[in-house]
Amino acid sequence: MKKLLGLGLALSLVLSLAGCASINSVSLTPVPAGRQNVVRSQVEKTIILGFNFDNDFINPIVQDLKRQCPNGTVTGILTKDEIISYFLVYTHRVVATGYCSTATTASAGRRNAASVQGSSNAASVEGAE
């Protein structure tokens, strides 16, 4: 009887510790040539017994990416959808990584600064980079 109880306990321990992971990724926007400013956002939700009533946990990703790139555009976004499964419980994680492109804004700012300072300082403004 003790052997059977020990075997049942060992089997339930193995089932509770065994897990599986899957990942799906997709990139829907082109990756920019100047990939310098990486922005990343991640959200996750733990689901017990497979009862998931909504996917609202994903909504903050957009606002978080915008917050990290306030004066630019986020491009080259790669989205990873990860599911880590354990016995009776799984975690759904979404990771979005992109690039904050502010080249247009930076160029306009340099032109405005050069025109305000005069043409003699324009070369030093352009050469400062």
CORKALIN-V279635 format. One record per residue. N is the residue number from 1. SS is DSSP state (alpha for helix, beta for strand, coil for the rest). OMEGA is omega as a letter, one per 30 degrees, with the letter a starting at -180 (NA if undefined). BURIAL is + if it has 24 or more other ideal C-beta (glycine too) atoms within 12 Angstrom, else -. Layout:
n:N ss:SS omega:OMEGA burial:BURIAL
n:N ss:SS omega:OMEGA burial:BURIAL
This chain:
n:1 ss:coil omega:l burial:-
n:2 ss:alpha omega:l burial:-
n:3 ss:alpha omega:a burial:-
n:4 ss:alpha omega:l burial:-
n:5 ss:alpha omega:l burial:-
n:6 ss:alpha omega:l burial:-
n:7 ss:alpha omega:l burial:-
n:8 ss:alpha omega:l burial:-
n:9 ss:alpha omega:l burial:-
n:10 ss:alpha omega:l burial:-
n:11 ss:alpha omega:l burial:-
n:12 ss:alpha omega:l burial:-
n:13 ss:alpha omega:l burial:-
n:14 ss:alpha omega:l burial:-
n:15 ss:alpha omega:a burial:-
n:16 ss:alpha omega:a burial:-
n:17 ss:alpha omega:l burial:-
n:18 ss:coil omega:a burial:-
n:19 ss:beta omega:a burial:-
n:20 ss:beta omega:l burial:-
n:21 ss:beta omega:l burial:-
n:22 ss:beta omega:a burial:-
n:23 ss:beta omega:l burial:-
n:24 ss:beta omega:l burial:-
n:25 ss:beta omega:l burial:-
n:26 ss:beta omega:l burial:-
n:27 ss:beta omega:a burial:-
n:28 ss:coil omega:a burial:-
n:29 ss:coil omega:a burial:-
n:30 ss:coil omega:l burial:-
n:31 ss:coil omega:a burial:-
n:32 ss:coil omega:l burial:-
n:33 ss:coil omega:l burial:-
n:34 ss:coil omega:a burial:-
n:35 ss:coil omega:a burial:-
n:36 ss:coil omega:a burial:-
n:37 ss:coil omega:a burial:+
n:38 ss:beta omega:l burial:-
n:39 ss:beta omega:a burial:+
n:40 ss:beta omega:l burial:+
n:41 ss:beta omega:a burial:+
n:42 ss:beta omega:l burial:-
n:43 ss:beta omega:l burial:+
n:44 ss:beta omega:a burial:-
n:45 ss:beta omega:l burial:+
n:46 ss:beta omega:a burial:-
n:47 ss:beta omega:a burial:-
n:48 ss:beta omega:l burial:-
n:49 ss:coil omega:l burial:-
n:50 ss:coil omega:l burial:-
n:51 ss:coil omega:l burial:-
n:52 ss:coil omega:a burial:-
n:53 ss:coil omega:l burial:-
n:54 ss:coil omega:l burial:-
n:55 ss:coil omega:a burial:-
n:56 ss:alpha omega:l burial:-
n:57 ss:alpha omega:a burial:-
n:58 ss:alpha omega:a burial:-
n:59 ss:coil omega:a burial:-
n:60 ss:alpha omega:a burial:-
n:61 ss:alpha omega:a burial:+
n:62 ss:alpha omega:a burial:-
n:63 ss:alpha omega:l burial:-
n:64 ss:alpha omega:l burial:-
n:65 ss:alpha omega:l burial:+
n:66 ss:alpha omega:a burial:-
n:67 ss:alpha omega:a burial:-
n:68 ss:alpha omega:a burial:+
n:69 ss:coil omega:a burial:+
n:70 ss:coil omega:a burial:-
n:71 ss:coil omega:a burial:-
n:72 ss:coil omega:a burial:+
n:73 ss:beta omega:l burial:-
n:74 ss:beta omega:a burial:+
n:75 ss:beta omega:l burial:+
n:76 ss:beta omega:a burial:+
n:77 ss:beta omega:l burial:+
n:78 ss:beta omega:a burial:+
n:79 ss:beta omega:l burial:+
n:80 ss:beta omega:l burial:+
n:81 ss:beta omega:a burial:+
n:82 ss:beta omega:l burial:-
n:83 ss:beta omega:l burial:+
n:84 ss:beta omega:a burial:-
n:85 ss:beta omega:l burial:-
n:86 ss:beta omega:a burial:-
n:87 ss:coil omega:l burial:-
n:88 ss:coil omega:a burial:-
n:89 ss:beta omega:l burial:-
n:90 ss:beta omega:l burial:+
n:91 ss:beta omega:l burial:+
n:92 ss:beta omega:a burial:+
n:93 ss:beta omega:l burial:+
n:94 ss:beta omega:a burial:+
n:95 ss:beta omega:l burial:+
n:96 ss:beta omega:l burial:+
n:97 ss:beta omega:l burial:+
n:98 ss:beta omega:a burial:+
n:99 ss:beta omega:l burial:+
n:100 ss:beta omega:a burial:+
n:101 ss:beta omega:l burial:+
n:102 ss:coil omega:a burial:+
n:103 ss:alpha omega:a burial:-
n:104 ss:alpha omega:l burial:-
n:105 ss:alpha omega:a burial:-
n:106 ss:alpha omega:l burial:-
n:107 ss:alpha omega:l burial:-
n:108 ss:alpha omega:l burial:-
n:109 ss:alpha omega:l burial:-
n:110 ss:alpha omega:l burial:+
n:111 ss:alpha omega:l burial:-
n:112 ss:alpha omega:l burial:-
n:113 ss:alpha omega:a burial:-
n:114 ss:alpha omega:a burial:-
n:115 ss:alpha omega:l burial:-
n:116 ss:alpha omega:a burial:-
n:117 ss:alpha omega:a burial:-
n:118 ss:coil omega:a burial:-
n:119 ss:alpha omega:a burial:-
n:120 ss:alpha omega:l burial:-
n:121 ss:alpha omega:a burial:-
n:122 ss:alpha omega:a burial:-
n:123 ss:alpha omega:l burial:-
n:124 ss:alpha omega:l burial:-
n:125 ss:alpha omega:l burial:-
n:126 ss:alpha omega:a burial:-
n:127 ss:alpha omega:a burial:-
n:128 ss:coil omega:a burial:-
n:129 ss:coil omega:NA burial:-
